[in-house]
Amino acid sequence: MGEAKRRKELGISPRDKPIKLPNFDKKDIQKKVRSTLYQYPIIPFLFYTAAILTLIGGVFYIVKFYKLI
């Protein structure tokens, strides 16, 4: 029988587990992102192109859906 079942049968509250938050090193993450962007300089262009195409597609969808033109 597991500890959780035994505690439940005895009417004891569940055991408290401390919550561990991961430690993020902001400088280390910035270095990794910058090195990736320097290694692949096309990534920002792809990101901005996808964002602009999404906005244009959304505007086109709204115009078509509401029959504004």
Secondary structure, 3 states (H helix, E strand, C coil): CCHHHHHHHHCCCCCCCCCCCCCCCHHHHHHHHHHHHHHCCHHHHHHHHHHHHHHHHHHHHHHHHHCCC
